[in-house]
Amino acid sequence: MQTLHVDVAVIGAGTAGLAAYRAARARGARAVLIEGGPYGTTCARVGCMPSKLLIAAAEAAHAIERAPGFGVHVDGPLRIDGREVMARVKRERDRFVGFVLNGVENIPEGDRLRGNATFIDRNTLQVEGGARVVARTVVIATGSRPSVPPVLSKLGDRLVINDDVFSWDDLPKSVAVFGPGVIGLEIGQALARLGVRVVILGRGGRVGPISDTVVRAAALKAFAPDFCVDPDAKVARVERVGDEVEIEYVDCGGKSVTQRFEYVLAATGRVPNIDRLAIENAKLPLNAVGAPAFDRKTLQVGDTPVFIAGDAANDMPLLHEAADEGRIAGDNAARFPNIVEGDRRAPLGIVFTDPQIAIVGGGCATIPKGSFIVGEVSFEDQGRSRVMLRNQGHLRVYADSADGRFLGAEMVGPDAEHIGHLLAWAVQMRMTVSQMLSMPFYHPVIEEGLRTALRDLDANLQKAQRLAA
C-alpha cells in the first residue's frame, strides 16, 4: 500500500474544498485534494445554477401571463414545452459544470486522489482503493446531501430530491413538495408557473429563512395566487397508489384534504456528509448534534490539526460562504499551528422566488429581543413597484436601540436580491441609520421603498431616545 506524506489533505473537491486546496498551495504547502464522488460542485450540478435556469423559464412564462395587466394581449393560449424547458436547463447546467471541471483539470494530477477517505487517526487518512495519506493537517470539505424523512422513504421512484429534478426530460403534471424552505419554495414556484400542479407542505409554520412574522405573512399572501403553501400541514397519510402518491393532510384552516400527485419532492433540508469519514478515529470534539465543533473565525476543530469548511460545517450553507470558509480553512491548515482569524462577511441570504426573499445580518431571530428598533414599509403602494405590477411584499429593517447602528433586515419583495446587497454592505460597514439616509436615492426606483423603511426606523429610534430621556 502506497503511503503519501503531505502538509495538507483536503477531503472534498466542491466549492469549499477547491478554495481550501488553492489557499494551502498559495501558502506554500504540499496539498492533495481527495474526492470520492463526481467533480463539479453542488452549486453547478444540482443547486444554484440549474435551479436559476428553471426559475428563468418560469419567469418568462409568468411575464406573458401578466402582460394583459398592462393592456398587452397575446393571441391564443400560452404553450409551455416541458421538453424544451428541461433541455435548456440541462444544456446550460452542463456548461457551468464544465467550467468547474476545467478548473479541476488544471490541478496537477499528482495532487488529485480519487476515492472516499476515512480517518485512521487525526493525521492519517485511508483513501478507498488507494493510498494512505499522512498529513500534518486535514480539511474536511465533504459537502452535504438531501435529507429524506421516514414518512417518504417507501415511495420508490415517485420520490425525488432536487438533484433528480434537473435530470427530468419533461415536466410532470403534478408535484407535492415536502418542505417550504429555500429549495422547496424556489423549485415549487418555478414548476407551478410552468404549468405543474404544485402543493407545498410544511410543519411548524416555517417559510424559507424568514423569522419575522410580519414578513412571513406578507410572503404567504404574495405566493398564494401562484401555488398552495401550507406551512403547518398535519400530514396523516402518504401512500403510493400505482404510479401516483396519495397524500391526506389537515390544512392550516382545519380542513381535511386528500390529493394525488405524480411525484413527491423531498425538500426537507440537507445533512453534512461527515458520517462516512470515521471521524470517531480522529477523536475530535463534537457539538450537541454529534458534528465536529469548530471556531467559525478560524474553522479549526477544537485545538486539533483538523479544519472544516462549507456545507460539511453546516454553518451557512451558501456558495460564497463555502468559498470564504474554504479559503480560511486552507490558509490556516497550511499555517498550523500559527492560525489566524479570517475575515467573515456580513450574513446575506437570498431566495429567488417571486417576489424574492432577502435576509440580512442573520435576520430578526439572531438579534437579542429588546435591543433593537424596527422600521418597515409595504411594497403594495410603492410607486415603481406599482408601475411594474410587482407591488407585493414587505420590508422590515432593524437598528440597535442604543446607538442607531443598522443591524439587518428581512424582506419579501421586488428586487430583494439587489436591496439585500445594499443592506449587507451597510451592516458590514457598521453604518448608522442616519448615515444610510444620507446616501443618494434616485426617483423613481424600488429603493425609494427602502428609504421609506429607513425613515420609519429613524423616527422610531428618535422616539425611543426621547422616551428614554
N, C-alpha and C positions, 0 to 999 in steps of 0.2 A: 504494500500500500504506500502510495506517494505521500510524503508529508511536506507541506508548503509553509514556510515561515514568512510572515508579513508583519507590517506595522498595524494596518487597519483592515479588518474584514467587514464588509458591508453585506448584510443579508437582505436581498430585495432590490430589484432594479426598476422600481417605479419612480415617481417624481422625487420622493424624499431620498431614496437610495442613490439615484443618479447625482443629486445635489451633494450628498454626503461623500460619495466617491470623488467627485471633482474637487470638493473643498479639501479633502485629505491629500489629494495629489498636489493641489496648489500649495499646501503647507510643506511639501517635500516628502510626504510619507509614501512608503510602498504599500499600495492598497489593492484589494481584489473585490470584485462585485459578484455575489453569488445569487443566482436566480433559478428557481425550480419550475416556474410557470412560464407563460408566454411573455415576451417583451412587448412593450407598448404603452404602459401606464393605464391605470383605471380611467383617468380623465379622458384620454384619447380613444380608448377602445369601447368603454361601456358607460362613461359618465358624462362629464361636462359637454364634450363636443357632439356626440351623437344625439344627446337629449336636446341640445340647442338647434340641431338640424331639424328634428321632429317639430320642435316649437316654431321654427321659422315657417315651415309648411302650414302649420295651424294658423299662424298669424296672417299668412296670405289668404287663406280661406275666410278667416274672420273679417278681414278688411273688405272683401267682396260682400259678405253678408250684411255688414253695417253701412255699406255705401248708400242704400236708399235713405238713410237718415240725413244725408246731405243733398237729397234730391237727385242722386246719381243711380240710375237703374240699369241692370244688366239683363238683357233679354234671355229668357229661358232659365231653368233651374241650375244651380251650382253643381258641377260634377267633379268629384274628387276621385282620382285614380290611385287607389292604395298601392298598387304595384309600382307606379312611377314615384310615389312619395318615398316608399321604402328603398327603392333602387338608388335614389339620390342620397338618402341618409347613409346607406352602406358605402356608396362610392366615395362620398366626401369623408366619411369616417375613416375609411382605409387610407385616404390621402393624409389625414392628420396622423394616423398611426405610423405611416411611412416616414414622416419627419422624425418621429421619436426613434424608429428603428435605425434610421441613418445616423442619428447621434450615438446610439449604442454601438453600431458597427465601427465608429471612429475610435472606440476604446480599444486599446491593444488586446489582441486575442488572449494573451497570457494573463490578463487581468480579469477575464470573464470566465467564471466557473458555472457550469450548468448542473442543476440538481438541487434537491431540498436539503437544507442544512439543519443539523441538530447540535445542541451543546453537549460536549463531553465534560467540560468544565468552563469556567469563566473565560478562559483564553484559548479554548480548543473547540473546533467545530468539525463535525464529520459531514462531508458532502455525499449524499446518497449516490452510490455507484462511482464515487470519485475519490478525490484527495482528502486527507485530513489536513486542516488548516490550523496552524498555531499562530495566534495574533496577539500583539501587545494590547490592542483594544478591539471591540466589536461594536458595530452599529446595527441595531435591529430596525429594519425599514420594510417590513413584510406586508404592509397594507392591511386591507380588511376585506370581508366578504358579506353578502347579504345574509341576514338572519331570518329564518322561516319559523313561525310559531307552530307548535304541535298540531293545532286545530286544522292546519292546512296541509299537513305532511302526507295525507293519503289521497291527494287529488291527481297524482300521476302527471301526465303531460298536459293536464288542464291548469296546472300551477306554473307560473312563470315568475322570474325575477327581472329586474331592469336589464340585466345582461341579455336575456332572451329576447326582449322586445326588439332590440336592434339587429336581431337575426331574422325577423319576420320577412317573408317575401311579399306579404299583403297585409292589409289592416283587417282585424277581426270585426265582427258585428257588435260584440258587447264584452265589457271587461269590468269586473269588480275589483277595486283597488283596496287592499287592506293596509291602512296607514296613511294619514293625511300629513306626512312630513314633507320635506323638500322634494324627494323623488316622487312620492305619490301625487302631490299637487301638480308638479310640472308635467309629468307624463300623463296623468289623468286628464288635465285640462286640454293638453295638446290632442290626445286621442278624441276627446269629446268634440273639439272644434273640427276634427277631421271626419266626423260623422259616426263615430263609435259611441254606442250607449254606455255611459260610464256612471258608476256609483262609487264613491269613496267612503269607506267605513273606518272610523277610529274609535278610540276609547279614552276617557279621561278629559275630553274636550280640547285636546291639543290641535292646533292648526299651524303647521310649519314650525318655524322657530319663534313664533310670536308669544310673548309673555304678558304684554299689556292687553288687558281685557277690552279696552275701547277699540284698539287696533284690530284685535281678533274679531270682534263683532262686525267691524267695517269690512274685513276680508270675507267673512261668510256672506255678507249681504252682496258684495261685488261678484262673488263666484256663483251665487245661486242661479242666475239666468243661464249659465253655461252647462252646469252639471251639478249633481246632488252630492253635497259633502255633509256627512253626518259624523261630527267629531266625537260623539259619545254613543255609538250604537251598541245595543245589547244583543250580541250575536248568540242565537240559541242553537243553530244547526248549520253546518257546512257539509254538504254531501254531494258526491259525484253521482250524476244520473245520466248514463250513456256518455255522450260527448259534451255534456254540459255540467255546470256546477250549480246546485240549488242552495240558496242561502236564505235562512229565516232569521230575522232580527227584529228588535223593537227599536223604532227610531226615536229621535230626541223629543218627538211630540207624543210618545207613548203608544203609537200605532204599530201593530204587528204587520210586518211586511215579508212576503216570500217572493223571491225573484230568481230567475235562472240566467246564467252568463256563459259565454263561450270560454272565457279564461278568468282566472283569478291571478292578480298581480300582487305578490308579497312585497310591500314597500315598508316593512316594519323595522327598519334600522339595519345597521351593519355591526359586525363583531370583528375585533382585531385578530389578525392571523398570527397569534402567538402560542396557540395551544398545541401546535405541532413542532415546536422548537426544542422540546425537552428542557425548558428553562429551569426546571427544578434542579437540574445538574449544575447550573450556574450559581445556585444558592443566592438568588437576587432578592432584595427587599421587595415586598409586594404591597399593593394598596388594598382597599376594602373589597374589591371585586376580583382579586387574585392576579392583577396585571402588574408589571414592573412599576414600582414607584419612582418617579423621576422629578427633577427640577426643570420646570418649563423654560427657565432662562439659560440653562446650560445643556439640557437634555441628557444629563448624566443620571444613571440609575443608582440611587444611593451614593456611596463613595466608591463604587466598583469601576472597573475598566470597561463597562458596558454602557452604551448610549442607545436611545430610542427616538424615532422621528416619524412624522407622517401619520397616516391612518392607524398604524400599529400603536402609536401613543394614545390615540383616541382623545386628543385634547381639542383641537379644532380641525376636523377633517375636511379641509379645503385645499385646493391645489397650491395657492400662493403661500399658505401656512406650511404645507408639506415641504415646499421648496426652501422656505426660511429655516424650518426645523432641520432639514437635511444638511443645509449649509452649516448651521451652528453645530450640529452633532458631529459632522465630518471634521470640521475645523478643530473641535475640542478633542475628538478621538486622536487626531494627529498631535495635538499639543500635550496630551495627557502625560503626567498628572497636573500640568500647569494650565488648567482650564480657565476660561473667562466667560462672563455672561454675554450672551448675544443680544442684539437689538431685536425686539419684537414690535411688530406694527400694531396700531390701534385695531381692535377687533372689528371686522366688517363681514357681514353675511348678506347674500342677495339670493332671492328666489325668483326665477324667471317665469313666473305666472303673468297673467294679465288681468288686473293690474299687478305690478311687481311688488315684492316684499323686500324691505331692507331693514337690517338690524345693525345698529352702530354702537360701538363701545360695549358690546355684550348685552345691550338691551336693558329693559326695566328690571328684570329679575335679578340682575347682578349688582344693582345699586342698593345699599342698605336703606331700609324704609326710614322715613323721617329725615333723611339727609339731603333730599333733593326737591326741587320745584319743577312743575310741569307747565309746558305751553303746548298749544295744539292748533290744528287747522283741519277743516274738512275740505276735500277737493271737489265736492259736489257742486259748489258755486264758484270755484276758482276760474278766473277769466280764460286763460289759454286752454285749460283742460276742457272747458265747455265748448270752446271754438272747435276743438278736435273730436268732440263727442267721447272724451276719455275722462269725464268728470266723475270719478269714483275714488273712494278711499279716504284715508285719514292719516295724519302725521302727528306724532307726539314727541316732543323734544324735552330733554331733562338737563337741569343745571344744578350745581352744588349750591345749596341754600346759604352757605357761609360766605363764599367769595364770588359767586356768579360764574364759576368756570363751567364750560359746556362739558357734559358727561356722556351724552349719547342720544339715541333716538330709536323709535320703532315706527315703521311706515308701511302702509299698503297704498299704492297709488301710481299714477303715471310717471314713467321715467325714474322710478325709485333707484335704479342702478346708478344713475348719474348723481342724484341728490345724496345718495348714500356715500358716494366717494367724497363729495364736498364736506359732508359732516364728519367722516372718518379723518380727513385731513385736519379739521378743526379740533377733534379730540386729540390727535397726535401732537398738534402744535400747542395744546393746552390753552386754547383761546377762551376768553370770556364771551358771554353773550353780547355785551356791548361792542366788543371788538369784531364779532361776526356781523353785527348790524352795520358796522362802518364799511363793510365790503360792498362792491357795486352789485346792483340787481337791475337787470335790463327789463324793459317793458315792450311787449307782453310776453312773458315766459312762465313756465311752470314754477321756476324757482321763486317767483313772487309769492307763491303759497308758502314756501319755506320762510320767507321774510315775515309773513303774517304770523306764523307759528313762533318765530323768534321774538317778534314784538310782543306777542301774548306772554311768552316766557319772561321777557324783560319786565313787563308790567307786573307780573306775579312776583318776581323777585323783589321789585321795589316795594310792593305791598307788604311782603313778608318782613322786609327790613324795617318798614315803618312800624309794624306791629311789634317787632322785637325791641324797637327803641322805646 
